[in-house]
């Protein structure tokens, strides 16, 4: 068992957040919101007459996919920009980081004013746009953007729509309680923000297992996650077929261990090793995103999550690298997306497994010829090319933008 980490050791699970601290932050933002309400309103009205130079702004949540979404939109002729006012450890590859020029506490207000005079349309998440971390203004934000004449496209990423009273997946609830105990304090806020943006957004995108928590959408996708296949070099066939008698090399990246099923995965691999089955598991944490493609290429199989029920970004990175991917896929979601004509029958090339079936799944994969694994990996990459490439996702975004009347400022490449 190998553990790959960089810099400061990253914890599998988040720390506990006290209710007192959460409440204090909400109160502070409420006081500032009240003081700034009239100035924000006046600046919003004035911004209507501004000539905004950028077609689409993507932010402020510092997700890896923002850079891919930008590439998607640029391919279809839109001038785009990613912006944040804070970053996470895995990437700082954003066009504008407002947090470099002001304290994070002021970031929401500065970022909002920045957006008013820069973007014609905003792609963001249910945590909210730049005012999402505030209290009163966060709930006014859809109205304010409408007042400013800025279109908004909303899409989930996960925790922003996970109102856990709406799911029957109790293992997921249990995992959340262990990984993110502080979320119980913000449960009502999450539900409220979903209502605010469901009523106020100009366009809403749904997909993944997020549909369990959403009650309206304009566009349904398998997911909005996109991949630039050029970032994931396809290994030569002879490299895929090496070490026929060597251990089966697995890679797993737990940014939240219980939601990924990490501890059970480690336990099962240890049990199989004790039985004499040669399997090598690399657990990757705290690593910059730029290093992920190389780490995936060194593995035979990618193990994604075994709790939530649908695939996400790490699975797509594995498939883009032409690797077989193990992931828990809920049968009801598979049938739903097939019935919705987003999937063909038996099209999804993911190796479907649950925590209960993982041991058998790994035994079966270990018994396969490397050429069979290689063929499954090629099917995986072809699936990403069809459903999650820059052109595929960009085409959906282009249709959305055309329906909203967003102009194109650059020629399509």
C-alpha positions as CSV (number, residue, x, y, z in Angstrom):
1,X,0.0,0.0,0.0
2,X,1.5,3.3,-1.1
3,X,0.4,6.8,-0.1
4,X,1.2,9.7,-2.4
5,X,1.1,13.2,-0.9
6,X,2.7,16.6,-1.5
7,X,3.5,19.4,0.9
8,X,1.6,19.4,4.1
9,X,-0.1,16.2,5.0
10,X,-3.7,16.3,4.0
11,X,-6.3,14.8,6.2
12,X,-8.8,12.4,4.7
13,X,-11.7,14.1,6.5
14,X,-12.5,17.7,7.2
15,X,-12.3,19.2,10.7
16,X,-15.2,19.8,12.9
17,X,-16.8,23.2,12.7
18,X,-18.5,24.5,15.8
19,X,-22.0,25.9,15.6
20,X,-20.9,29.0,17.5
21,X,-18.2,29.8,14.9
22,X,-20.7,29.2,12.0
23,X,-23.3,31.4,13.7
24,X,-20.7,34.2,14.3
25,X,-19.7,34.2,10.7
26,X,-23.3,34.4,9.6
27,X,-24.0,37.3,12.0
28,X,-20.9,39.3,10.9
29,X,-21.9,39.0,7.2
30,X,-25.5,39.9,8.0
31,X,-24.3,43.2,9.7
32,X,-22.0,44.0,6.8
33,X,-24.8,43.1,4.3
34,X,-27.2,45.5,5.9
35,X,-24.6,48.3,5.8
36,X,-23.8,47.7,2.2
37,X,-27.4,46.9,0.9
38,X,-28.1,50.4,-0.5
39,X,-24.6,51.0,-2.0
40,X,-24.7,47.5,-3.6
41,X,-28.2,48.2,-5.0
42,X,-27.1,51.6,-6.5
43,X,-24.0,50.2,-8.0
44,X,-26.0,47.4,-9.6
45,X,-28.4,49.8,-11.2
46,X,-25.5,51.9,-12.5
47,X,-23.8,48.9,-14.0
48,X,-26.7,48.2,-16.4
49,X,-25.3,50.8,-18.8
50,X,-21.7,49.5,-18.7
51,X,-20.1,47.8,-21.7
52,X,-19.1,44.5,-20.3
53,X,-16.0,43.1,-22.2
54,X,-16.3,39.4,-21.3
55,X,-19.1,37.1,-22.5
56,X,-19.0,34.6,-19.7
57,X,-17.5,34.6,-16.2
58,X,-16.9,31.3,-14.4
59,X,-16.6,31.4,-10.7
60,X,-16.1,32.1,-7.9
61,X,-15.9,28.5,-6.6
62,X,-12.3,27.4,-7.3
63,X,-13.1,24.1,-9.0
64,X,-10.8,22.3,-11.4
65,X,-13.5,22.1,-14.0
66,X,-13.7,25.9,-14.4
67,X,-10.6,25.9,-16.7
68,X,-12.2,23.1,-18.8
69,X,-15.5,24.9,-19.0
70,X,-13.6,28.0,-20.2
71,X,-12.0,26.0,-23.0
72,X,-15.4,24.5,-23.9
73,X,-16.9,27.9,-24.3
74,X,-13.9,29.4,-26.1
75,X,-14.2,26.7,-28.8
76,X,-17.6,28.0,-29.6
77,X,-16.6,31.6,-29.9
78,X,-17.2,33.0,-26.4
79,X,-14.7,35.3,-24.6
80,X,-14.4,33.7,-21.1
81,X,-12.7,34.3,-17.8
82,X,-12.3,32.3,-14.6
83,X,-12.4,34.2,-11.3
84,X,-12.1,33.4,-7.6
85,X,-11.4,35.1,-4.4
86,X,-9.9,32.1,-2.7
87,X,-8.3,28.8,-3.8
88,X,-7.9,25.2,-2.7
89,X,-4.6,23.4,-2.5
90,X,-4.9,21.4,-5.8
91,X,-4.9,24.3,-8.2
92,X,-4.6,28.1,-8.5
93,X,-5.0,28.2,-12.3
94,X,-7.6,30.9,-12.5
95,X,-7.5,34.1,-14.6
96,X,-8.4,36.4,-11.8
97,X,-7.9,35.8,-8.1
98,X,-9.4,38.7,-6.3
99,X,-8.2,37.3,-2.9
100,X,-4.6,38.4,-3.9
101,X,-5.7,42.0,-3.6
102,X,-8.0,42.0,-0.6
103,X,-8.8,40.0,2.6
104,X,-11.0,37.0,1.9
105,X,-13.7,38.5,4.1
106,X,-14.1,41.4,1.6
107,X,-13.8,39.0,-1.4
108,X,-17.6,38.5,-1.9
109,X,-18.3,42.2,-2.2
110,X,-15.3,43.1,-4.3
111,X,-15.9,40.1,-6.6
112,X,-19.6,41.1,-7.1
113,X,-18.8,44.6,-8.1
114,X,-16.0,43.2,-10.4
115,X,-18.6,40.9,-12.1
116,X,-21.1,43.7,-12.6
117,X,-18.8,45.7,-14.9
118,X,-17.1,42.7,-16.6
119,X,-19.4,39.8,-17.5
120,X,-22.5,39.5,-19.7
121,X,-23.3,36.0,-18.2
122,X,-22.2,34.1,-15.1
123,X,-21.8,30.3,-14.8
124,X,-21.8,29.4,-11.1
125,X,-23.0,26.8,-8.6
126,X,-25.8,26.6,-6.0
127,X,-23.5,27.9,-3.3
128,X,-24.1,31.2,-5.1
129,X,-22.2,33.7,-7.2
130,X,-19.7,36.1,-5.7
131,X,-22.1,37.0,-2.9
132,X,-22.6,33.4,-2.0
133,X,-20.7,33.5,1.3
134,X,-22.7,36.5,2.6
135,X,-26.0,36.2,4.5
136,X,-28.7,38.6,3.3
137,X,-27.2,39.6,0.0
138,X,-26.7,36.0,-1.0
139,X,-30.4,35.6,-1.0
140,X,-30.8,38.7,-3.1
141,X,-28.1,37.8,-5.6
142,X,-30.3,36.4,-8.4
143,X,-32.5,39.5,-8.3
144,X,-29.5,41.7,-8.3
145,X,-28.0,40.1,-11.3
146,X,-31.3,40.3,-13.1
147,X,-31.4,44.0,-12.2
148,X,-27.9,44.4,-13.6
149,X,-28.9,42.6,-16.9
150,X,-26.5,39.7,-16.3
151,X,-27.6,36.2,-17.2
152,X,-27.0,33.4,-14.8
153,X,-26.5,29.7,-15.5
154,X,-26.6,27.4,-12.4
155,X,-25.1,24.0,-12.1
156,X,-24.4,21.7,-9.2
157,X,-21.0,20.3,-8.1
158,X,-22.1,18.1,-5.2
159,X,-22.2,19.5,-1.7
160,X,-24.0,22.6,-2.9
161,X,-27.2,20.5,-3.6
162,X,-26.8,17.7,-1.1
163,X,-29.8,18.3,1.1
164,X,-29.5,14.9,2.9
165,X,-33.1,14.7,3.9
166,X,-33.9,14.2,0.2
167,X,-31.9,11.0,-0.4
168,X,-32.6,7.3,0.4
169,X,-28.8,6.6,0.3
170,X,-28.2,6.3,4.0
171,X,-24.6,5.2,3.5
172,X,-24.1,8.6,1.9
173,X,-25.6,10.3,4.9
174,X,-23.4,8.3,7.2
175,X,-20.3,9.2,5.2
176,X,-21.2,12.9,5.2
177,X,-21.6,12.8,9.0
178,X,-18.1,11.4,9.3
179,X,-16.3,13.5,6.6
180,X,-18.1,16.8,7.1
181,X,-19.8,17.0,10.5
182,X,-19.9,20.8,10.2
183,X,-22.4,20.6,7.3
184,X,-25.3,19.9,9.7
185,X,-25.0,23.6,10.7
186,X,-25.5,24.7,7.1
187,X,-28.1,22.2,6.0
188,X,-30.9,24.8,6.1
189,X,-28.8,27.3,4.2
190,X,-28.0,24.8,1.5
191,X,-31.7,24.0,1.1
192,X,-32.5,27.8,1.1
193,X,-29.9,28.6,-1.5
194,X,-31.2,25.9,-3.8
195,X,-34.7,27.4,-3.6
196,X,-33.3,31.0,-4.2
197,X,-31.4,30.0,-7.3
198,X,-34.0,27.5,-8.6
199,X,-36.4,30.4,-8.7
200,X,-33.9,33.1,-9.7
201,X,-31.5,31.6,-12.3
202,X,-32.0,32.1,-16.0
203,X,-30.9,28.5,-16.7
204,X,-30.3,25.4,-14.6
205,X,-28.2,22.3,-15.5
206,X,-28.7,19.0,-13.8
207,X,-27.0,15.6,-13.9
208,X,-25.1,12.9,-11.9
209,X,-26.9,11.9,-8.7
210,X,-27.7,15.5,-8.2
211,X,-31.1,14.9,-9.6
212,X,-32.1,13.2,-6.3
213,X,-31.9,16.7,-4.6
214,X,-33.1,19.0,-7.4
215,X,-36.8,19.6,-8.3
216,X,-36.3,21.6,-11.5
217,X,-33.8,21.8,-14.4
218,X,-33.7,23.3,-17.9
219,X,-31.0,21.0,-19.3
220,X,-30.2,17.5,-18.2
221,X,-26.7,16.0,-18.8
222,X,-24.9,13.0,-17.6
223,X,-22.8,15.7,-15.9
224,X,-21.4,19.0,-16.9
225,X,-17.8,17.9,-16.2
226,X,-15.5,18.3,-19.2
227,X,-12.1,17.0,-20.0
228,X,-9.4,18.2,-22.4
229,X,-8.2,14.9,-23.8
230,X,-4.9,16.5,-24.8
231,X,-4.0,16.7,-21.1
232,X,-4.2,13.0,-20.8
233,X,-1.7,11.3,-23.0
234,X,-2.6,7.8,-24.2
235,X,0.1,5.3,-23.3
236,X,1.5,3.1,-26.1
237,X,0.0,-0.4,-26.3
238,X,3.2,-2.1,-25.4
239,X,3.3,0.0,-22.2
240,X,-0.2,-1.1,-21.4
241,X,0.7,-4.8,-21.7
242,X,3.9,-4.9,-19.6
243,X,4.5,-6.9,-16.5
244,X,2.0,-9.6,-17.3
245,X,2.9,-11.4,-14.0
246,X,3.3,-8.2,-11.9
247,X,0.8,-6.9,-9.4
248,X,-2.4,-5.2,-10.4
249,X,-1.7,-1.5,-9.8
250,X,-4.7,0.6,-8.4
251,X,-4.9,4.3,-7.9
252,X,-7.4,6.0,-5.6
253,X,-7.7,9.7,-4.7
254,X,-9.8,10.4,-1.5
255,X,-10.5,14.1,-1.0
256,X,-13.2,12.8,1.3
257,X,-12.5,9.3,2.5
258,X,-15.9,8.1,3.8
259,X,-17.8,9.4,0.7
260,X,-15.2,7.6,-1.5
261,X,-15.3,4.4,0.6
262,X,-11.5,4.7,1.1
263,X,-11.2,2.8,4.4
264,X,-13.2,-0.2,3.0
265,X,-11.1,-0.2,-0.2
266,X,-7.9,-0.3,1.8
267,X,-9.2,-3.0,4.0
268,X,-10.3,-5.2,1.0
269,X,-6.9,-4.7,-0.7
270,X,-5.1,-5.8,2.5
271,X,-7.3,-8.9,2.7
272,X,-6.7,-9.8,-0.9
273,X,-2.9,-9.3,-0.4
274,X,-3.1,-11.6,2.7
275,X,-4.8,-14.2,0.4
276,X,-1.8,-14.0,-1.9
277,X,-3.4,-11.9,-4.7
278,X,-0.8,-9.3,-5.8
279,X,-2.5,-5.9,-5.8
280,X,-0.8,-2.6,-5.2
281,X,-2.9,0.3,-4.1
282,X,-1.7,3.9,-4.4
283,X,-3.7,6.3,-2.2
284,X,-3.2,9.9,-3.6
285,X,-4.0,12.9,-1.4
286,X,-2.8,16.5,-1.2
287,X,-1.4,16.4,-4.7
288,X,-1.6,19.2,-7.2
289,X,-4.0,18.5,-10.0
290,X,-1.2,18.9,-12.6
291,X,0.5,15.8,-11.3
292,X,-2.7,13.6,-11.5
293,X,-2.3,12.5,-15.2
294,X,1.2,11.1,-14.6
295,X,0.1,9.3,-11.5
296,X,-2.9,7.7,-13.3
297,X,-0.6,6.6,-16.2
298,X,1.5,4.7,-13.7
299,X,-1.5,2.6,-12.6
300,X,-3.5,-0.2,-14.3
301,X,-6.9,0.7,-12.8
302,X,-8.5,3.7,-11.3
303,X,-10.8,3.2,-8.3
304,X,-13.2,6.1,-7.8
305,X,-16.0,6.3,-5.3
306,X,-18.1,3.4,-4.0
307,X,-20.8,5.3,-2.1
308,X,-22.5,8.1,-4.0
309,X,-23.8,6.2,-7.0
310,X,-22.5,8.1,-10.1
311,X,-19.1,9.0,-11.6
312,X,-17.4,12.3,-11.4
313,X,-14.2,14.1,-12.2
314,X,-11.6,11.6,-11.0
315,X,-13.3,8.8,-12.9
316,X,-13.3,10.9,-16.1
317,X,-9.6,11.6,-15.7
318,X,-9.1,7.8,-15.4
319,X,-11.2,7.1,-18.5
320,X,-9.5,9.9,-20.5
321,X,-6.2,8.2,-19.7
322,X,-7.6,5.0,-21.2
323,X,-7.7,3.2,-17.9
324,X,-10.5,0.9,-16.6
325,X,-12.4,2.7,-13.8
326,X,-14.1,1.1,-10.9
327,X,-17.1,3.1,-9.5
328,X,-20.4,2.6,-7.8
329,X,-23.2,3.2,-10.3
330,X,-26.7,3.1,-9.0
331,X,-28.9,1.0,-11.3
332,X,-31.9,3.4,-11.0
333,X,-29.7,6.3,-12.2
334,X,-28.3,4.1,-15.1
335,X,-31.9,3.3,-16.1
336,X,-33.0,6.9,-15.8
337,X,-30.2,8.3,-18.0
338,X,-30.8,5.5,-20.5
339,X,-34.6,6.3,-20.6
340,X,-33.8,10.0,-21.0
341,X,-31.8,9.1,-24.1
342,X,-28.5,10.3,-22.8
343,X,-27.0,6.8,-22.7
344,X,-27.3,3.8,-24.9
345,X,-28.0,0.4,-23.3
346,X,-24.7,-1.0,-22.0
347,X,-22.8,2.0,-23.2
348,X,-21.2,3.1,-19.9
349,X,-17.8,1.3,-19.8
350,X,-17.2,1.8,-16.1
351,X,-16.6,-1.4,-14.0
352,X,-19.6,-1.2,-11.7
353,X,-18.9,-2.2,-8.1
354,X,-20.2,-1.6,-4.6
355,X,-18.4,-2.0,-1.3
356,X,-20.0,-5.4,-1.0
357,X,-18.8,-6.6,-4.4
358,X,-15.4,-4.9,-4.6
359,X,-13.5,-8.0,-3.5
360,X,-15.0,-10.1,-6.3
361,X,-14.5,-7.2,-8.8
362,X,-10.8,-7.0,-8.0
363,X,-10.4,-10.8,-8.2
364,X,-12.0,-10.7,-11.7
365,X,-9.9,-7.9,-12.9
366,X,-6.7,-9.5,-11.6
367,X,-7.5,-12.6,-13.6
368,X,-7.9,-10.7,-16.8
369,X,-5.2,-10.4,-19.5
370,X,-3.6,-7.0,-19.8
371,X,-4.8,-6.8,-23.3
372,X,-8.4,-7.1,-22.0
373,X,-7.8,-4.2,-19.6
374,X,-6.3,-2.2,-22.4
375,X,-9.4,-2.8,-24.5
376,X,-11.7,-1.7,-21.7
377,X,-9.5,1.4,-21.2
378,X,-9.9,2.3,-24.9
379,X,-13.7,2.0,-24.6
380,X,-13.5,4.4,-21.6
381,X,-11.6,7.0,-23.5
382,X,-14.0,6.8,-26.4
383,X,-16.9,7.3,-24.0
384,X,-15.3,10.5,-22.6
385,X,-14.7,11.7,-26.2
386,X,-18.4,11.3,-26.9
387,X,-19.9,12.7,-23.7
388,X,-17.3,14.9,-21.9
389,X,-14.9,16.3,-24.4
390,X,-14.5,20.0,-24.8
391,X,-16.6,19.9,-28.0
392,X,-19.3,17.8,-26.5
393,X,-19.8,19.9,-23.3
394,X,-19.2,23.1,-25.3
395,X,-22.0,22.3,-27.7
396,X,-24.4,22.0,-24.8
397,X,-23.2,25.3,-23.3
398,X,-23.4,27.0,-26.7
399,X,-27.1,25.9,-27.0
400,X,-27.8,27.3,-23.6
401,X,-26.1,30.6,-24.3
402,X,-27.9,31.0,-27.6
403,X,-31.2,30.5,-25.8
404,X,-30.2,33.3,-23.4
405,X,-29.1,35.6,-26.1
406,X,-25.4,35.7,-25.1
407,X,-23.3,37.1,-28.0
408,X,-20.0,35.6,-29.2
409,X,-17.0,37.9,-29.2
410,X,-14.4,35.7,-30.8
411,X,-14.3,33.5,-33.9
412,X,-14.7,29.8,-33.3
413,X,-11.4,28.0,-33.4
